[in-house]
Structures are given as structure tokens and as C-alpha cells.
Amino acid sequence: MELDQTYVWITTRRLTPSARDEFSRAWRPSEFPEGMLRSYECYSPDGSEVVGISIWDSPESRERYRLSEVETNRRQAMAPFVIEERSGFYVGRELRIPQV
């Protein structure tokens, strides 16, 4: 792996009306997985869409978690609040912003 290369899992979900708080409780995993370096929960201003972004140390760590019982249970808990879901796994790098 290059020094500045990271593995990023991004999932966008459209939520049922007024479900943001309930979804947020269901979204949190019961335990954070080995290999996850960072995780973000980003909402649209009206709360109708949420983007989950997680940074991983390897594709294998993400795949182990994706197939785990913890993730299966989490997805089942979120399902009643989700209308639509899109997901992708990417190789990325942080862009350095020059200091003026």
C-alpha cells in the first residue's frame, strides 16, 4: 500500500420521513470492527439522506466486517428506516491543501 493510500467505504441511504433519530440509533454498530480507522455519519440538512463514510486499513478488514454477524444485525435494525441504499468501496488518498 502506498503511504497516502486509504480504503474508503461510502454508503448513501435515503430515509423514511422523520426517521433520522431512530435511524441514527440503529446505525451505530454494537462494536467497532478491527481495521476500521475512522467513521463518519453525514446528514442532509433536512435529515432525509445520510452518508456513511468509513476508512479501513485494508480491503480484507472491510470485507470481514461486511460479512460479520454484527453488520448483519446492524443492517436489519436500519432496514425499517431506509427507502433506498447505494454503496461503493474505493481506494483513495488525502489531498493536501497548500498552506498560504
Secondary structure, DSSP 8 states (H G I E B T S, - for coil): --TTEEEEEEEEEEE-TT-HHHHHHHHS-SS--TTEEEEEEEE-TTSSEEEEEEEES-HHHHHHHHTSHHHHHHHHHHGGGEEEEEEEEEEEE-------
